[in-house]
């Protein structure tokens, strides 16, 4: 056999190998007795089991894209330690999952990972997570509370969009923004505190949170996006540094107006009450802080 022929054969074999790697055609996958499809790299890529309460086998390092998507026969999931990433749509449309255990060590929860998990009532996000993607928990209509740990530094838009049962949320102190439509349509959300590291509340962030009645913005330089607080409670209370950019943005958006008492034009006192159309309104304002509180049927402000 000539040298040229040997070289051609070696080149052809190299091309085939590279193509195999690029297309992942050479990755071997096996299905366990319980129906978990796991490739040779430890990625769980599918599920053919009977559902119910499932425990993903140890040795899995990643939950692949759409691995469990649409599996309505699953009622709960325990993810083992060793998993570092939950990819796009991994549990999308798993409408009957009531609980998910996410281990410490997971660093990314990607776009739509738990989108439309309509029976999910709670979720514990471990302190190893640094990124939560677009619509990761959107339309989880039974989810009642959420705590984003301080390890999270980046979040996509619409993360909790449409979570209509969500009553409370604690945001990470290390994110720079509240993304577009992040809590849009969370009609049960009643209060929220925006941490001091947040510099941008983006468009539609709390749009349609019709029961949102108290908002604390710790950083007066926080920018307020278009319709960020559209269609919230008419008696909302804003706590925000007086005269700050955030304060002025809320005034400009027509959400609040620097209040007068009745029609007389005088500033409201530190403790004020007023009657209008059978409504009795009481506002208590502290002298200790340079903040404002919105109150009442017209969202007027008492300056502290």
ZAMINU-819275 format. One record per residue (C-alpha): x negated, y, z; residue in three letters. Coordinates in steps of 0.02 Angstrom, whole numbers, padded with zeros to 5 digits, always signed. Example, Ala and Ser with C-alpha at 12.3 -4.5 7.8 and 13.67 -1.06 7.14 Angstrom:
<pts>
-00615-00225+00390ALA;-00684-00053+00357SER;
</pts>
This chain:
<pts>
+00000+00000+00000UNK;-00073+00167-00054UNK;-00108+00309+00064UNK;+00014+00422-00028UNK;+00155+00298-00008UNK;+00120+00281+00178UNK;+00121+00470+00197UNK;+00287+00482+00104UNK;+00364+00348+00217UNK;+00303+00436+00374UNK;+00373+00601+00314UNK;+00540+00522+00274UNK;+00548+00442+00446UNK;+00506+00609+00528UNK;+00645+00696+00431UNK;+00770+00563+00483UNK;+00717+00577+00665UNK;+00732+00767+00666UNK;+00903+00757+00584UNK;+00957+00628+00712UNK;+00905+00740+00857UNK;+00984+00896+00782UNK;+01149+00810+00749UNK;+01138+00709+00910UNK;+01180+00554+00808UNK;+01046+00460+00901UNK;+01123+00494+01071UNK;+01197+00334+01139UNK;+01359+00341+01238UNK;+01441+00209+01345UNK;+01614+00196+01420UNK;+01623+00137+01601UNK;+01752+00016+01665UNK;+01850+00165+01732UNK;+01853+00251+01564UNK;+01717+00382+01582UNK;+01620+00411+01422UNK;+01441+00459+01466UNK;+01297+00487+01345UNK;+01116+00441+01370UNK;+01075+00615+01435UNK;+01202+00604+01575UNK;+01333+00715+01494UNK;+01512+00658+01520UNK;+01594+00682+01351UNK;+01765+00600+01368UNK;+01887+00501+01471UNK;+02000+00356+01424UNK;+02052+00298+01598UNK;+02222+00281+01680UNK;+02210+00443+01779UNK;+02271+00473+01956UNK;+02140+00527+02084UNK;+01973+00508+01997UNK;+01793+00515+02054UNK;+01665+00549+01919UNK;+01518+00427+01930UNK;+01352+00478+02003UNK;+01216+00507+01875UNK;+01321+00628+01774UNK;+01231+00794+01753UNK;+01357+00892+01649UNK;+01543+00891+01612UNK;+01552+00910+01424UNK;+01660+01022+01316UNK;+01844+00970+01326UNK;+01793+00808+01412UNK;+01960+00793+01504UNK;+02062+00918+01403UNK;+02248+00878+01400UNK;+02235+00728+01517UNK;+02398+00756+01609UNK;+02383+00588+01698UNK;+02245+00654+01813UNK;+02300+00717+01985UNK;+02134+00757+02071UNK;+01949+00758+02029UNK;+01792+00738+02132UNK;+01636+00795+02039UNK;+01475+00716+02105UNK;+01317+00804+02161UNK;+01193+00815+02018UNK;+01315+00901+01901UNK;+01249+01074+01856UNK;+01371+01135+01724UNK;+01556+01122+01682UNK;+01573+01163+01497UNK;+01707+01249+01393UNK;+01882+01180+01414UNK;+01821+01032+01517UNK;+01988+01019+01610UNK;+02095+01131+01501UNK;+02280+01083+01502UNK;+02260+00957+01643UNK;+02428+01015+01705UNK;+02447+00893+01850UNK;+02279+00914+01937UNK;+02312+00977+02114UNK;+02133+00982+02179UNK;+01955+00984+02113UNK;+01796+00960+02215UNK;+01649+01055+02140UNK;+01481+01011+02219UNK;+01343+01129+02269UNK;+01220+01128+02126UNK;+01342+01179+01989UNK;+01277+01343+01917UNK;+01398+01376+01773UNK;+01585+01360+01753UNK;+01611+01399+01570UNK;+01755+01474+01469UNK;+01927+01395+01496UNK;+01851+01259+01607UNK;+02010+01246+01712UNK;+02128+01346+01602UNK;+02311+01294+01617UNK;+02285+01182+01768UNK;+02459+01229+01824UNK;+02466+01119+01980UNK;+02297+01170+02051UNK;+02331+01248+02221UNK;+02156+01292+02280UNK;+01978+01294+02219UNK;+01816+01306+02318UNK;+01679+01382+02212UNK;+01510+01333+02285UNK;+01372+01457+02324UNK;+01263+01387+02184UNK;+01375+01456+02045UNK;+01303+01609+01956UNK;+01419+01622+01804UNK;+01606+01603+01779UNK;+01668+01613+01600UNK;+01815+01687+01508UNK;+01984+01618+01567UNK;+01896+01490+01676UNK;+02047+01481+01793UNK;+02177+01571+01688UNK;+02358+01516+01699UNK;+02330+01412+01856UNK;+02505+01458+01910UNK;+02498+01367+02079UNK;+02331+01439+02135UNK;+02361+01543+02293UNK;+02188+01610+02339UNK;+02013+01623+02270UNK;+01844+01668+02343UNK;+01702+01712+02224UNK;+01538+01683+02317UNK;+01399+01813+02314UNK;+01293+01695+02209UNK;+01402+01742+02059UNK;+01322+01884+01961UNK;+01418+01873+01798UNK;+01601+01842+01756UNK;+01692+01844+01590UNK;+01859+01927+01555UNK;+02029+01855+01602UNK;+01956+01734+01731UNK;+02117+01729+01834UNK;+02237+01798+01704UNK;+02414+01734+01731UNK;+02385+01657+01903UNK;+02558+01707+01961UNK;+02546+01629+02136UNK;+02379+01710+02180UNK;+02405+01815+02336UNK;+02226+01851+02390UNK;+02054+01858+02312UNK;+01880+01895+02377UNK;+01759+01958+02245UNK;+01572+01928+02240UNK;+01470+02072+02305UNK;+01344+02049+02165UNK;+01448+02071+02007UNK;+01435+02236+01913UNK;+01609+02236+01839UNK;+01785+02172+01853UNK;+01813+02108+01676UNK;+01951+02148+01554UNK;+02119+02073+01607UNK;+02031+01976+01745UNK;+02186+01975+01856UNK;+02315+02028+01729UNK;+02486+01957+01767UNK;+02443+01902+01945UNK;+02614+01954+02005UNK;+02591+01891+02185UNK;+02425+01980+02218UNK;+02451+02105+02358UNK;+02282+02180+02398UNK;+02105+02186+02332UNK;+01940+02260+02384UNK;+01819+02309+02247UNK;+01641+02288+02315UNK;+01515+02428+02311UNK;+01407+02346+02177UNK;+01550+02355+02051UNK;+01526+02502+01933UNK;+01663+02461+01807UNK;+01843+02404+01824UNK;+01878+02362+01643UNK;+02034+02381+01536UNK;+02188+02290+01599UNK;+02095+02214+01747UNK;+02249+02219+01860UNK;+02382+02254+01730UNK;+02549+02180+01778UNK;+02504+02145+01960UNK;+02677+02205+02007UNK;+02656+02175+02195UNK;+02482+02249+02212UNK;+02507+02373+02353UNK;+02332+02407+02421UNK;+02171+02437+02324UNK;+02005+02481+02406UNK;+01867+02544+02292UNK;+01705+02554+02391UNK;+01599+02637+02257UNK;+01661+02808+02206UNK;+01560+02800+02044UNK;+01659+02650+01982UNK;+01731+02682+01809UNK;+01917+02643+01784UNK;+01962+02568+01616UNK;+02119+02594+01513UNK;+02274+02519+01594UNK;+02165+02442+01731UNK;+02307+02468+01856UNK;+02456+02475+01740UNK;+02622+02405+01803UNK;+02570+02382+01984UNK;+02675+02417+02139UNK;+02750+02592+02139UNK;+02703+02609+02323UNK;+02521+02562+02300UNK;+02392+02628+02423UNK;+02221+02672+02352UNK;+02072+02693+02468UNK;+01936+02779+02370UNK;+01803+02911+02410UNK;+01879+03083+02395UNK;+01824+03186+02246UNK;+01729+03040+02169UNK;+01731+02987+01987UNK;+01847+02843+02030UNK;+01963+02962+02123UNK;+01969+03081+01975UNK;+01997+02938+01853UNK;+02148+02878+01952UNK;+02218+03053+01954UNK;+02188+03073+01766UNK;+02274+02907+01733UNK;+02428+02970+01823UNK;+02418+02832+01952UNK;+02404+02957+02093UNK;+02427+03142+02114UNK;+02344+03243+02250UNK;+02496+03257+02358UNK;+02608+03395+02413UNK;+02744+03373+02541UNK;+02916+03388+02464UNK;+02919+03536+02347UNK;+02830+03657+02460UNK;+02654+03636+02393UNK;+02571+03614+02562UNK;+02444+03479+02598UNK;+02509+03331+02694UNK;+02448+03323+02874UNK;+02343+03179+02940UNK;+02499+03090+02997UNK;+02651+03125+02891UNK;+02827+03064+02868UNK;+02958+03110+02741UNK;+03133+03059+02691UNK;+03194+03046+02512UNK;+03347+02958+02443UNK;+03369+02860+02603UNK;+03187+02805+02607UNK;+03081+02842+02760UNK;+02897+02856+02721UNK;+02757+02858+02850UNK;+02574+02884+02809UNK;+02432+02871+02935UNK;+02269+02949+02879UNK;+02104+02942+02971UNK;+01999+03098+02995UNK;+01841+02992+03001UNK;+01818+02953+02817UNK;+01820+03056+02660UNK;+01947+02947+02573UNK;+02123+02963+02510UNK;+02273+02851+02526UNK;+02410+02843+02397UNK;+02584+02821+02463UNK;+02765+02831+02423UNK;+02882+02825+02277UNK;+02775+02945+02175UNK;+02605+02881+02231UNK;+02563+03049+02307UNK;+02407+03064+02412UNK;+02370+03116+02587UNK;+02194+03186+02597UNK;+02105+03120+02750UNK;
</pts>
